[in-house]
C-alpha cells in the first residue's frame, strides 16, 4: 500500500508552513478578482457593469460541470509526483498568465473587449479550479486529527490575510507606480501571476513526502456517479456549503461594492488602504486565536456567535453610511475581527466533512468533496459580484460621473444590507450542522479501524 506517511507525535511545522504559503496565492487569486475586476472593467477597460454581471453568471454555469469533474479526476490521479501536487506544479503558471491577461486591457473594439473578457475569465476560472481543488484536498493528507487540521487551516488563513493585505493595501499604489491606468493594471496583474505561482510551488514542495502514490498497486475501478454519494448522503457538508455559500455571497457583494462606496459615497478613495490594513491586522489576530477559541467553544457554536456579532457593525453603517473617519475605521475593524472567524471555520470544518463522507460511503474522495465546496465558493462569490454589478447597472450607474441619489443608496445597500441578509441565511443553515467534536472522534476511530483491517 502506498499513500501517506505515518502520523508523527508532533505536527510537522515546517511543511505546514510551506502549505500555509499557498494561502497567499489562493487569497491573491481571489481578491484581485473579487475586489477589483468589476471596478477595472467599468472604470478602466470600458465595459458595462451589466456585461460583467453576465460574465459572472455564464462562468459559474461552466463551473457547475467542470468542478465536480476536476475533483473526481484529482482523486484518481496517479503519477510519480503524487495525486494532487502535479496540478499545483503545472497548473499554477497557466493561472498566473491568465490573471495577467485578465487585467491587461488590450486596445480592442467594444465587441472584441467583451469577447476577450469572456474567453480570458472563463480560462481563469477553469485554471483556478485545476489549482484550487487539489490545494484544498491536501489538508487531510497533511493533518489527520481535527485539532491539527484546525491549526493547518489557521496558519493557511493567516497567510490568506497576508495576501489580502497586500492586495487591498498596496494594489492601487503599485498600479500607480507601474504607470497607472491600463498599463499599471497590466503590470500589476503580471506581478500577481508570478507571486501566486511561487506560492503554490511552495505547497507542492512541502507536501512532497505526504502526497505519494504507489504506482505498483493496481489502479482501482472508479465510478463517478457512485462517488456523488459523497455529497448527497453527507448532510453536514450540504449544510456547511449552504452556510459558507451565503456567507460568500455576502462578502463578495461587499467587496464588489467596496470601491464604489469609498469613491462615490464617501469621496475618500484614500481610506481604502487604511481600512484594508485594519482588516488585515484583525484577520491575522482572529486566525491566531482560532485554534484556542475552537477548543474552548467548539466549531459550530463559535461559527454561530461570530456570524451574529458580524451583523452589528454592518447594521450601524447601513443606517448611517457616512460617519467620521475614526468611527468608520473602528466599525470596519470590528467587522473584520469578528467576520473572519466564521469564514475561516468553514475551511476547518471541510476536512471533517471529507472524513464523514468516507465514514458514510467507504470511499475516500477528498477531491470530489473539495470540488463541490469550491464550486459553491466560486458560484456564491460570482453571485454576489453578479448581484452588485447587475443592480448597479439596473439603477443607472455610470462610471467616473457624479451619481444619482438612487445609485448612492444602492451602493450602500449592496455594501452593508445585502451582506446582512447573507449572514442571516448562513445562521439558518449552520444551525443544522451536526458534526460535533465527539462525533468526529467516533468517526476517526472508525476510519483508523478500517485502515488497519485493510
MARSERO-237569 format. One line per 5 residues: their letters; for each residue x, y, z of N, C-alpha, C. Coordinates in pm, whole numbers, plus 50000, padded with zeros to 5 digits. Last residue first. Layout:
N
A	X,Y,Z,X,Y,Z,X,Y,Z; ...
***
This chain:
454
XXXXX	49225,49674,50655,49260,49662,50513,49409,49643,50493; 49228,49709,50927,49169,49585,50876,49205,49562,50729; 49332,49965,50945,49410,49853,51000,49358,49720,50944; 49122,50113,50834,49254,50116,50770,49339,49998,50818; 48917,50070,51018,48905,50019,50881,49039,50010,50813
XXXXX	49024,50209,51236,48998,50065,51247,48986,50002,51109; 49023,50469,51138,49152,50406,51173,49136,50254,51183; 48748,50509,51114,48832,50510,50994,48966,50445,51021; 48670,50501,51386,48616,50401,51291,48702,50394,51164; 48807,50721,51488,48835,50587,51541,48787,50479,51445
XXXXX	48684,50925,51343,48826,50899,51326,48864,50761,51377; 48419,50909,51442,48447,50887,51300,48593,50852,51278; 48453,50977,51714,48396,50847,51677,48429,50811,51532; 48544,51238,51683,48629,51138,51749,48583,50998,51713; 48318,51354,51570,48439,51344,51490,48537,51244,51552
XXXXX	48142,51348,51786,48109,51271,51667,48233,51252,51580; 48268,51529,51958,48256,51388,51999,48224,51299,51880; 48238,51766,51812,48372,51715,51841,48368,51567,51880; 47969,51725,51567,48026,51773,51692,48166,51714,51711; 47810,51786,51299,47937,51718,51327,48001,51780,51452
XXXXX	47569,51907,51217,47568,51819,51334,47697,51741,51358; 47394,52192,51111,47523,52121,51103,47541,52038,51230; 47177,52354,51139,47151,52213,51111,47279,52131,51096; 47274,52608,51169,47202,52552,51284,47172,52403,51265; 47370,52681,50923,47464,52623,51017,47395,52565,51140
XXXXX	47137,52794,50801,47197,52670,50751,47285,52603,50856; 47097,53026,50959,46991,52925,50947,47051,52791,50902; 47334,53168,50918,47296,53124,51053,47193,53012,51047; 47312,53230,50646,47420,53143,50692,47389,53086,50832; 47104,53413,50647,47085,53283,50580,47190,53182,50626
XXXXX	47242,53619,50778,47122,53560,50839,47094,53423,50779; 47439,53678,50589,47478,53624,50720,47359,53561,50792; 47284,53783,50380,47365,53664,50360,47403,53599,50492; 47178,54013,50499,47088,53906,50457,47164,53774,50438; 47419,54155,50528,47341,54119,50646,47246,54004,50614
XXXXX	47498,54199,50258,47576,54111,50346,47500,54068,50471; 47293,54387,50183,47295,54252,50125,47381,54157,50209; 47375,54618,50340,47248,54550,50357,47246,54407,50305; 47639,54704,50263,47608,54670,50401,47479,54588,50418; 47673,54730,49985,47792,54723,50071,47760,54673,50212
XXXXX	47414,54751,49886,47498,54641,49841,47617,54620,49935; 47338,54988,50016,47264,54864,50042,47347,54742,50001; 47521,55168,49900,47521,55146,50045,47450,55015,50080; 47441,55155,49632,47578,55118,49669,47585,55086,49819; 47183,55262,49655,47202,55123,49612,47341,55073,49650
XXXXX	47240,55526,49718,47168,55443,49815,47187,55295,49783; 47362,55601,49476,47437,55608,49602,47373,55521,49709; 47148,55570,49296,47270,55490,49280,47349,55487,49410; 46971,55765,49398,46930,55624,49391,47052,55533,49380; 47111,55999,49360,47088,55955,49497,47047,55808,49499
XXXXX	47351,55958,49090,47222,55999,49145,47208,55946,49287; 47703,56050,49077,47594,55952,49077,47466,56013,49134; 47927,56189,48848,47853,56209,48973,47727,56124,48969; 48140,55943,48690,48047,56056,48687,47986,56074,48825; 48276,55702,48656,48350,55829,48656,48261,55951,48637
XXXXX	48012,55507,48509,48146,55519,48566,48201,55660,48553; 47684,55504,48615,47773,55541,48504,47910,55573,48562; 47393,55325,48710,47530,55364,48741,47608,55394,48613; 47117,55261,48696,47172,55369,48615,47311,55414,48650; 47009,55044,48817,46970,55174,48872,47037,55291,48802
XXXXX	47125,54834,48675,46979,54849,48673,46936,54988,48720; 47392,54843,48740,47352,54875,48604,47203,54905,48595; 47366,54762,49008,47422,54893,48976,47384,54936,48835; 47266,54503,48971,47181,54604,49035,47234,54744,49008; 47487,54379,48846,47356,54385,48781,47270,54497,48838
XXXXX	47696,54401,49036,47709,54459,48901,47573,54479,48834; 47582,54265,49260,47633,54402,49272,47638,54470,49135; 47520,54017,49149,47413,54100,49205,47456,54245,49213; 47780,53932,49081,47678,53949,48978,47566,54041,49027; 47898,53909,49332,47951,54009,49238,47850,54037,49127
XXXXX	47736,53699,49429,47742,53826,49499,47792,53938,49409; 47795,53507,49235,47657,53552,49251,47653,53686,49324; 48067,53464,49273,48022,53523,49147,47880,53577,49159; 48055,53347,49526,48133,53469,49505,48086,53541,49379; 47900,53123,49466,47848,53223,49560,47923,53355,49545
XXXXX	48071,52989,49292,47937,53027,49248,47882,53138,49336; 48297,52947,49452,48307,53031,49332,48170,53079,49284; 48180,52786,49658,48260,52905,49689,48260,52999,49569; 48070,52579,49517,47981,52666,49593,48051,52796,49628; 48312,52475,49420,48211,52526,49327,48115,52621,49399
XXXXX	48435,52396,49656,48495,52504,49578,48396,52562,49479; 48265,52185,49724,48275,52301,49813,48332,52421,49738; 48323,52018,49511,48185,52063,49532,48184,52187,49620; 48594,51976,49553,48550,52042,49430,48408,52094,49443; 48601,51843,49799,48662,51975,49787,48612,52049,49664
XXXXX	48473,51603,49725,48415,51688,49829,48468,51831,49815; 48653,51514,49530,48512,51531,49496,48445,51625,49596; 48894,51499,49677,48882,51590,49564,48737,51617,49526; 48849,51300,49870,48876,51438,49911,48852,51537,49798; 48729,51034,49898,48711,51123,49784,48731,51269,49821
XXXXX	48716,50711,49972,48798,50828,50003,48795,50920,49882; 48426,50540,50071,48506,50589,49958,48586,50711,50003; 48245,50473,50261,48359,50384,50246,48451,50424,50132; 48029,50638,50324,48028,50566,50195,48138,50461,50181; 48073,50741,50585,47939,50700,50541,47945,50606,50422
XXXXX	48346,50795,50597,48284,50715,50703,48149,50659,50656; 48381,50970,50384,48446,50838,50380,48382,50743,50480; 48232,51185,50487,48195,51124,50359,48254,50984,50347; 48378,51247,50714,48240,51198,50730,48192,51130,50602; 48609,51346,50597,48614,51222,50674,48475,51163,50693
XXXXX	48497,51577,50483,48562,51477,50398,48569,51343,50469; 48417,51713,50710,48313,51665,50619,48369,51563,50521; 48668,51775,50808,48581,51689,50888,48470,51632,50801; 48757,51953,50609,48821,51822,50622,48740,51725,50707; 48565,52173,50668,48560,52096,50544,48632,51962,50554
XXXXX	48620,52314,50897,48515,52213,50903,48515,52122,50781; 48808,52494,50813,48848,52397,50914,48746,52285,50928; 48655,52648,50641,48765,52569,50583,48817,52466,50683; 48485,52764,50830,48429,52682,50723,48535,52592,50662; 48647,52926,50985,48599,52799,51042,48542,52707,50935
XXXXX	48676,53154,50830,48788,53060,50840,48745,52924,50895; 48421,53270,50867,48473,53245,50733,48584,53141,50735; 48397,53302,51145,48314,53203,51075,48364,53171,50934; 48627,53495,51172,48616,53368,51245,48524,53268,51174; 48594,53730,51030,48699,53637,50989,48680,53499,51051
XXXXX	48408,53882,51164,48362,53806,51048,48467,53706,50998; 48562,54010,51370,48456,53912,51401,48423,53823,51282; 48749,54174,51243,48790,54084,51351,48688,53972,51371; 48589,54321,51062,48695,54232,51015,48737,54131,51119; 48424,54467,51238,48366,54370,51145,48470,54270,51098
XXXXX	48617,54627,51359,48539,54533,51440,48476,54425,51352; 48698,54774,51131,48794,54689,51203,48722,54584,51287; 48465,54912,51072,48516,54817,50973,48618,54722,51039; 48446,55066,51307,48340,54972,51271,48388,54867,51171; 48689,55218,51297,48657,55131,51412,48554,55025,51374
XXXXX	48660,55357,51059,48771,55263,51074,48744,55166,51188; 48435,55513,51126,48432,55421,51013,48540,55314,51027; 48530,55666,51338,48419,55573,51361,48412,55469,51250; 48729,55814,51207,48765,55728,51319,48656,55625,51346; 48579,55960,51013,48680,55862,50973,48712,55763,51085
XXXXX	48224,55986,51082,48363,56033,51092,48463,55922,51063; 48003,55846,50829,48039,55873,50968,48181,55930,50970; 47762,55744,50626,47865,55848,50631,47888,55885,50777; 47564,55552,50674,47681,55517,50593,47794,55619,50595; 47364,55449,50894,47439,55575,50885,47569,55551,50808
XXXXX	47253,55199,50838,47166,55308,50884,47234,55443,50866; 47482,55060,50765,47367,55062,50674,47274,55179,50708; 47640,55084,50988,47679,55159,50868,47569,55159,50762; 47497,54914,51164,47523,55053,51200,47553,55136,51076; 47506,54670,51030,47377,54734,51052,47395,54883,51085
XXXXX	47778,54611,51045,47715,54630,50914,47583,54706,50928; 47816,54573,51320,47876,54690,51253,47819,54716,51115; 47636,54330,51345,47618,54456,51418,47684,54576,51349; 47710,54098,51216,47600,54176,51160,47593,54316,51221; 47897,53973,51370,47944,54041,51249,47836,54130,51188
XXXXX	47750,53841,51566,47820,53964,51603,47867,54042,51481; 47658,53619,51415,47563,53712,51477,47632,53846,51506; 47902,53495,51348,47814,53545,51244,47715,53648,51298; 48006,53419,51597,48079,53512,51512,47991,53574,51405; 47811,53233,51683,47832,53357,51758,47904,53462,51673
XXXXX	47840,53030,51487,47713,53099,51504,47731,53233,51576; 48110,52951,51524,48063,52998,51394,47936,53083,51411; 48104,52858,51786,48187,52973,51753,48144,53035,51620; 47938,52637,51757,47897,52747,51843,47975,52874,51811; 48098,52478,51579,47964,52523,51542,47921,52644,51626
XXXXX	48346,52431,51716,48340,52498,51587,48203,52556,51556; 48404,52511,52062,48357,52421,51957,48333,52498,51828; 48512,52669,52266,48370,52680,52238,48316,52575,52140; 48785,52589,52299,48703,52631,52414,48553,52623,52385; 48883,52527,52047,48897,52429,52154,48805,52461,52271
XXXXX	48835,52768,51918,48766,52647,51874,48769,52541,51983; 49012,52938,52050,48868,52964,52058,48787,52840,52020; 49256,52821,51972,49219,52828,52113,49069,52850,52130; 49246,52852,51686,49258,52720,51749,49214,52720,51896; 49209,53149,51659,49110,53050,51617,49126,52912,51683
XXXXX	49401,53337,51708,49317,53297,51821,49226,53178,51789; 49502,53368,51454,49592,53323,51559,49512,53270,51678; 49275,53471,51326,49326,53339,51288,49423,53283,51392; 49249,53722,51449,49141,53624,51459,49190,53484,51427; 49490,53844,51369,49463,53821,51511,49356,53713,51529
XXXXX	49448,53858,51092,49559,53779,51145,49535,53746,51291; 49228,54033,51088,49217,53899,51032,49326,53807,51083; 49333,54266,51196,49232,54193,51273,49213,54051,51221; 49507,54326,50982,49558,54307,51119,49459,54227,51203; 49325,54352,50768,49430,54251,50766,49481,54222,50906
XXXXX	49165,54568,50842,49104,54437,50820,49208,54326,50824; 49359,54772,50846,49288,54736,50969,49226,54597,50957; 49427,54777,50575,49529,54744,50675,49463,54699,50805; 49183,54864,50473,49235,54733,50434,49341,54685,50532; 49167,55120,50573,49070,55022,50620,49116,54880,50586
XXXXX	49386,55225,50424,49383,55231,50571,49287,55127,50627; 49323,55192,50150,49439,55122,50208,49437,55119,50361; 49078,55356,50148,49078,55213,50114,49201,55141,50171; 49098,55626,50185,49073,55544,50304,49077,55394,50275; 49121,55742,49939,49242,55735,50020,49224,55651,50146
XXXXX	48870,55770,49843,48943,55651,49800,49070,55633,49882; 48632,55927,49925,48753,55909,50005,48823,55778,49965; 48363,55974,49871,48466,56054,49802,48600,56047,49876; 48158,55823,49975,48241,55899,50068,48335,55998,50000; 48033,55734,49735,47954,55773,49853,48034,55863,49945
XXXXX	48239,55691,49545,48122,55772,49509,48039,55817,49629; 48460,55556,49668,48480,55655,49561,48361,55748,49545; 48363,55384,49864,48464,55482,49901,48477,55593,49795; 48174,55240,49708,48135,55307,49833,48234,55417,49869; 48328,55131,49506,48225,55228,49471,48181,55307,49594
XXXXX	48483,54953,49651,48548,55064,49582,48447,55173,49546; 48273,54774,49744,48360,54849,49835,48423,54972,49768; 48123,54604,49596,48070,54740,49614,48166,54830,49691; 48272,54373,49610,48247,54430,49478,48199,54575,49490; 48263,54320,49884,48391,54356,49822,48371,54421,49686
XXXXX	47987,54264,49919,48054,54369,49997,48181,54416,49929; 47960,54047,49752,47884,54169,49723,47946,54287,49795; 48130,53873,49890,48166,53914,49755,48087,54037,49711; 48001,53842,50140,48134,53901,50133,48171,53948,49993; 47750,53726,50069,47758,53849,50148,47892,53918,50128
XXXXX	47835,53500,49939,47752,53596,49866,47760,53731,49936; 47963,53374,50153,48043,53424,50041,47964,53522,49955; 47742,53306,50310,47848,53390,50367,47931,53453,50256; 47619,53132,50140,47551,53258,50170,47648,53358,50234; 47822,52931,50147,47779,52994,50023,47711,53128,50046
XXXXX	47835,52848,50408,47951,52917,50352,47914,52990,50224; 47579,52731,50425,47619,52838,50516,47735,52919,50459; 47592,52539,50221,47488,52643,50217,47526,52762,50305; 47808,52387,50311,47815,52455,50181,47712,52566,50171; 47707,52291,50553,47827,52376,50553,47836,52454,50422
XXXXX	47496,52133,50463,47467,52248,50549,47586,52346,50551; 47643,51943,50317,47541,52025,50249,47511,52150,50331; 47799,51831,50521,47863,51901,50410,47764,51993,50339; 47601,51711,50686,47684,51821,50737,47753,51900,50626; 47492,51515,50498,47414,51630,50544,47501,51743,50601
XXXXX	47574,51330,50261,47656,51399,50360,47585,51527,50405; 47474,51210,50043,47448,51146,50172,47516,51216,50288; 47569,51370,49833,47425,51361,49857,47390,51298,49991; 47855,51338,49842,47790,51467,49862,47645,51448,49907; 47914,51078,49805,47998,51152,49899,47935,51286,49934
XXXXX	47762,51008,49595,47706,50984,49728,47789,51050,49836; 47920,51041,49379,47835,51154,49412,47765,51136,49546; 48038,50801,49331,48108,50891,49423,48028,51017,49452; 47872,50692,49140,47872,50635,49275,47935,50731,49374; 47947,50845,48919,47812,50858,48972,47803,50805,49114
XXXXX	48212,50755,48878,48186,50893,48917,48048,50911,48976; 48390,50494,48967,48255,50521,48920,48215,50659,48969; 48681,50292,48905,48615,50411,48960,48479,50430,48895; 48905,50040,49012,48799,50083,48924,48723,50200,48989; 49248,50117,49107,49113,50068,49133,49012,50118,49030
XXXXX	49552,50009,48973,49459,50123,48981,49317,50072,49001; 49771,49810,49166,49675,49822,49055,49580,49940,49079; 50079,49938,49274,49948,49887,49311,49851,49910,49196; 50292,50076,49179,50294,49931,49160,50160,49868,49194; 50272,50336,49254,50231,50304,49117,50230,50154,49089
XXXXX	50167,50475,49528,50240,50354,49494,50193,50306,49357; 50201,50819,49583,50122,50713,49520,50213,50594,49493; 50182,51093,49814,50256,50988,49743,50161,50882,49691; 50200,51353,49979,50115,51319,49865,50190,51220,49777; 50418,51370,50160,50285,51328,50204,50198,51280,50088
XXXXX	50649,51470,50055,50660,51345,50132,50525,51291,50177; 50556,51709,49934,50617,51602,49854,50619,51470,49928; 50457,51937,50042,50373,51816,50052,50431,51697,49979; 50642,52141,49988,50620,52099,50125,50543,51970,50140; 50619,52167,49706,50747,52130,49767,50724,52074,49909
XXXXX	50357,52257,49681,50397,52131,49618,50528,52078,49677; 50384,52504,49814,50295,52400,49866,50336,52263,49811; 50554,52636,49637,50599,52612,49774,50514,52504,49839; 50387,52663,49421,50502,52574,49408,50561,52541,49545; 50221,52859,49524,50168,52723,49508,50279,52621,49482
XXXXX	50404,53079,49525,50337,53035,49647,50286,52891,49635; 50481,53112,49259,50582,53077,49358,50517,53022,49485; 50230,53189,49153,50300,53070,49104,50402,53022,49205; 50177,53428,49282,50093,53312,49313,50157,53182,49264; 50382,53591,49167,50378,53564,49311,50295,53440,49342
XXXXX	50315,53603,48893,50443,53545,48936,50438,53506,49083; 50063,53731,48904,50077,53599,48844,50205,53529,48886; 50132,53980,49011,50050,53888,49090,50062,53746,49036; 50270,54084,48790,50340,54063,48916,50264,53964,49005; 50062,54103,48603,50176,54015,48576,50252,53984,48704
XXXXX	49900,54294,48728,49849,54159,48706,49960,54060,48679; 50071,54515,48710,50038,54462,48841,49984,54320,48829; 50069,54554,48435,50195,54519,48501,50170,54460,48640; 49796,54620,48403,49855,54506,48334,49984,54461,48400; 49771,54853,48559,49697,54732,48597,49756,54607,48529
XXXXX	49937,55032,48416,49966,54996,48554,49897,54869,48597; 49798,55046,48169,49938,54999,48176,49973,54952,48316; 49548,55154,48240,49557,55019,48183,49698,54963,48192; 49645,55356,48524,49556,55319,48413,49574,55176,48367; 49998,55358,48622,49857,55393,48632,49776,55347,48512
XXXXX	50266,55296,48644,50224,55379,48532,50079,55418,48532; 50341,55163,48870,50364,55095,48743,50315,55174,48622; 50242,55330,49066,50387,55323,49047,50422,55261,48912; 49970,55264,49041,50015,55400,49007,50166,55403,48983; 49979,55000,49130,49928,55029,48995,49975,55167,48950
XXXXX	50061,55047,49392,50153,54980,49299,50109,55003,49155; 49830,55172,49505,49958,55243,49495,50055,55180,49396; 49642,54951,49465,49624,55080,49399,49753,55163,49394; 49764,54738,49623,49729,54725,49481,49721,54861,49412; 49811,54757,49896,49916,54803,49805,49878,54800,49657
XXXXX	49578,54672,50028,49652,54788,50076,49746,54845,49970; 49473,54450,49900,49384,54561,49930,49458,54688,49972; 49698,54279,49863,49613,54318,49750,49532,54442,49781; 49811,54252,50119,49891,54300,50006,49802,54354,49896; 49592,54148,50258,49651,54275,50298,49731,54336,50182
XXXXX	49562,53902,50130,49455,54002,50121,49509,54141,50155; 49798,53779,50208,49770,53802,50067,49663,53908,50047; 49751,53777,50485,49869,53845,50432,49848,53878,50284; 49525,53618,50496,49514,53758,50537,49633,53839,50487; 49641,53381,50417,49536,53438,50333,49518,53586,50367
XXXXX	49801,53338,50636,49866,53376,50511,49766,53428,50408; 49598,53270,50812,49684,53384,50844,49752,53434,50716; 49507,53041,50683,49422,53160,50683,49497,53285,50726; 49713,52862,50737,49682,52897,50598,49602,53027,50592; 49687,52849,51015,49811,52901,50954,49785,52946,50811
XXXXX	49428,52734,51023,49455,52863,51087,49580,52927,51029; 49467,52491,50898,49378,52589,50835,49401,52728,50893; 49639,52378,51089,49681,52392,50950,49598,52500,50881; 49472,52380,51317,49598,52455,51317,49646,52481,51174; 49272,52209,51234,49237,52347,51267,49361,52435,51267
XXXXX	49426,51979,51213,49370,52039,51092,49328,52183,51116; 49477,51922,51476,49588,51960,51390,49539,52026,51261; 49214,51858,51557,49287,51968,51621,49401,52017,51532; 49144,51634,51400,49070,51759,51386,49145,51878,51443; 49419,51451,51248,49319,51474,51352,49263,51616,51342
XXXXX	49590,51463,51015,49489,51360,51031,49383,51390,51136; 49731,51658,50758,49695,51650,50900,49577,51555,50918; 49779,51612,50483,49886,51663,50568,49856,51642,50716; 49536,51525,50388,49656,51447,50356,49770,51484,50451; 49355,51720,50460,49351,51592,50532,49466,51499,50497
XXXXX	49465,51922,50272,49462,51941,50417,49452,51807,50492; 49445,51879,49997,49568,51836,50064,49564,51851,50216; 49224,51993,49881,49220,51849,49910,49339,51801,49992; 49304,52252,49822,49213,52230,49933,49211,52084,49976; 49467,52194,49597,49521,52265,49713,49435,52240,49836
XXXXX	49284,52074,49415,49392,51995,49476,49452,52062,49600; 49123,52316,49376,49067,52193,49431,49175,52102,49487; 49297,52514,49263,49234,52532,49394,49181,52405,49456; 49383,52430,49005,49479,52453,49114,49412,52450,49251; 49152,52396,48854,49259,52296,48844,49359,52309,48959
XXXXX	49014,52633,48915,48959,52503,48952,49069,52398,48957; 49177,52818,48791,49163,52824,48936,49104,52696,48990; 49130,52744,48527,49263,52726,48583,49260,52730,48735; 48861,52820,48501,48899,52680,48485,49035,52652,48547; 48887,53097,48541,48804,53019,48631,48838,52870,48624
XXXXX	49050,53170,48322,49095,53193,48459,49018,53104,48557; 48875,53106,48109,49003,53036,48123,49058,53049,48264; 48678,53296,48161,48643,53154,48167,48769,53070,48183; 48834,53525,48118,48778,53500,48251,48734,53354,48266; 48905,53502,47846,49009,53502,47949,48951,53470,48086
XXXXX	48653,53505,47716,48749,53396,47694,48849,53388,47808; 48536,53748,47810,48472,53618,47832,48573,53504,47821; 48720,53939,47719,48694,53925,47861,48630,53790,47893; 48701,53909,47438,48828,53887,47508,48804,53859,47656; 48433,53988,47402,48478,53854,47364,48606,53818,47439
XXXXX	48447,54255,47492,48358,54159,47558,48401,54016,47529; 48629,54358,47307,48659,54365,47450,48575,54262,47527; 48494,54328,47069,48607,54239,47095,48652,54245,47242; 48308,54540,47094,48263,54400,47084,48375,54304,47120; 48474,54766,47103,48381,54738,47212,48337,54591,47212
XXXXX	48812,54679,46997,48680,54738,46976,48588,54698,47091; 49103,54718,47208,49016,54645,47118,48887,54722,47095; 49388,54711,47363,49313,54813,47286,49231,54742,47179; 49375,54515,47666,49424,54543,47531,49332,54643,47459; 49396,54473,47966,49322,54580,47897,49377,54611,47759
XXXXX	49502,54301,48155,49593,54359,48056,49529,54471,47975; 49380,54144,48342,49397,54286,48375,49489,54358,48274; 49380,53897,48223,49253,53948,48272,49260,54098,48301; 49649,53843,48183,49565,53876,48067,49434,53941,48110; 49725,53782,48452,49784,53895,48379,49695,53939,48264
XXXXX	49570,53554,48487,49545,53671,48570,49604,53796,48506; 49694,53386,48301,49556,53428,48278,49517,53547,48365; 49943,53343,48420,49935,53411,48289,49794,53464,48264; 49862,53200,48651,49930,53329,48661,49922,53409,48532; 49758,52965,48542,49670,53054,48617,49732,53194,48626
XXXXX	49996,52859,48442,49887,52893,48349,49791,52991,48415; 50136,52809,48681,50187,52909,48584,50081,52952,48483; 49959,52606,48801,49971,52741,48855,50031,52842,48757; 49977,52356,48679,49860,52440,48654,49877,52584,48697; 50210,52223,48760,50194,52259,48619,50077,52354,48592
XXXXX	50196,52205,49044,50323,52226,48975,50302,52282,48834; 49933,52154,49105,49994,52276,49157,50122,52308,49079; 49900,51913,48980,49816,52025,48936,49869,52158,48988; 50075,51742,49117,50101,51777,48977,50020,51898,48928; 49962,51708,49382,50071,51801,49358,50094,51836,49210
XXXXX	49773,51502,49403,49726,51640,49391,49837,51738,49351; 49919,51256,49388,49782,51266,49341,49742,51411,49312; 50263,51230,49273,50156,51220,49369,50019,51235,49304; 50460,51219,49088,50457,51340,49170,50345,51337,49273; 50408,50995,48948,50524,50990,49035,50532,51113,49125
XXXXX	50046,50961,48965,50171,50998,48900,50286,50986,48999; 49721,50935,48934,49831,50851,48984,49957,50886,48905; 49402,51058,49020,49528,51081,48951,49637,50996,49015; 49164,51052,49150,49209,50928,49085,49333,50948,48999; 49117,51304,49249,49115,51191,49343,49176,51065,49282
XXXXX	49115,51451,49008,49224,51469,49105,49232,51351,49201; 48871,51368,48894,48998,51342,48825,49116,51350,48924; 48689,51468,49083,48694,51325,49054,48829,51287,48991; 48740,51743,49062,48757,51674,49189,48770,51524,49171; 48673,51786,48793,48810,51806,48838,48836,51737,48970
XXXXX	48398,51735,48803,48484,51650,48719,48629,51663,48764; 48308,51942,48969,48300,51803,49015,48388,51708,48933; 48386,52165,48789,48439,52149,48924,48427,52005,48975; 48245,52158,48541,48388,52127,48546,48441,52101,48687; 47975,52222,48591,48010,52098,48521,48155,52060,48549
XXXXX	47979,52460,48722,47890,52356,48774,47922,52220,48713; 48136,52621,48560,48196,52562,48680,48111,52449,48737; 47943,52706,48376,48051,52618,48331,48115,52547,48450; 47801,52870,48547,47732,52756,48484,47835,52656,48435; 47991,53062,48603,47952,52971,48710,47873,52852,48657
XXXXX	48006,53198,48360,48122,53123,48407,48083,53024,48515; 47758,53327,48347,47792,53224,48249,47907,53136,48298; 47781,53511,48565,47677,53409,48562,47712,53295,48468; 47993,53679,48498,47997,53602,48622,47898,53486,48618; 47893,53790,48258,48016,53710,48258,48023,53621,48382
XXXXX	47680,53945,48349,47656,53829,48263,47774,53735,48259; 47826,54140,48491,47729,54056,48560,47699,53929,48479; 47967,54261,48284,48041,54190,48389,47948,54096,48464; 47752,54379,48150,47835,54279,48083,47912,54196,48183; 47670,54560,48343,47579,54453,48303,47653,54341,48231
XXXXX	47878,54743,48347,47859,54657,48464,47764,54541,48433; 48060,54764,48035,47948,54796,48123,47937,54698,48239; 48402,54850,47997,48295,54753,47973,48185,54779,48075; 48646,54989,48022,48536,55047,47947,48427,54949,47910; 48871,54942,48169,48860,54871,48042,48743,54922,47958
XXXXX	48822,55123,48390,48949,55120,48317,48932,55060,48177; 48565,55104,48497,48633,55233,48503,48764,55238,48424; 48470,54838,48446,48386,54955,48419,48466,55085,48407; 48687,54666,48505,48614,54653,48378,48534,54779,48345; 48765,54750,48762,48859,54757,48649,48785,54756,48516
XXXXX	48535,54686,48910,48581,54825,48902,48674,54844,48782; 48541,54406,48875,48425,54485,48832,48463,54631,48814; 48800,54345,48985,48766,54316,48845,48648,54400,48796; 48858,54395,49258,48896,54493,49156,48843,54467,49016; 48774,54202,49440,48780,54342,49483,48795,54439,49367
XXXXX	48773,53956,49304,48656,53997,49381,48656,54147,49412; 49031,53951,49182,48909,53944,49101,48789,53999,49178; 49205,53974,49390,49225,54062,49276,49102,54064,49186; 49116,53770,49563,49091,53910,49597,49108,54003,49477; 49193,53517,49450,49054,53554,49477,49032,53704,49483
XXXXX	49470,53536,49430,49393,53494,49314,49247,53535,49328; 49535,53598,49693,49562,53696,49589,49483,53664,49462; 49458,53355,49822,49394,53483,49855,49413,53585,49743; 49630,53168,49707,49486,53148,49699,49413,53280,49721; 49882,53275,49780,49845,53262,49639,49695,53248,49621
XXXXX	49857,53258,50060,49886,53386,49996,49842,53382,49850; 49816,52986,50101,49710,53080,50136,49730,53217,50074; 50053,52866,50048,49952,52862,49943,49836,52954,49972; 50178,52880,50288,50215,52979,50188,50118,52980,50070; 50094,52651,50420,50027,52778,50451,50060,52886,50349
XXXXX	50280,52464,50334,50143,52455,50284,50071,52589,50304; 50498,52554,50482,50505,52557,50336,50366,52549,50275; 50399,52504,50740,50430,52640,50699,50438,52654,50548; 50389,52230,50729,50263,52302,50747,50282,52448,50706; 50661,52183,50716,50581,52160,50596,50440,52217,50607
XXXXX	50732,52265,50981,50799,52317,50863,50713,52303,50738; 50572,52116,51161,50555,52261,51149,50618,52317,51022; 50415,51854,51189,50528,51886,51102,50521,52035,51068; 50325,51788,51531,50294,51839,51396,50420,51872,51319; 50437,51490,51692,50434,51636,51686,50399,51679,51544
XXXXX	50408,51226,51624,50353,51272,51751,50341,51424,51752; 50299,51165,51286,50402,51196,51384,50334,51239,51513; 50165,50907,51083,50147,51024,51167,50264,51042,51261; 50332,50801,50785,50273,50777,50914,50263,50906,50994; 50246,50933,50463,50341,50895,50564,50269,50877,50695
XXXX	49996,50794,50242,50053,50900,50321,50153,50846,50421; 50050,50538,50035,49976,50663,50039,50048,50760,50126; 50046,50227,49925,50125,50350,49923,50035,50469,49930; 50085,49880,50000,50000,50000,50000,50087,50124,50000
***
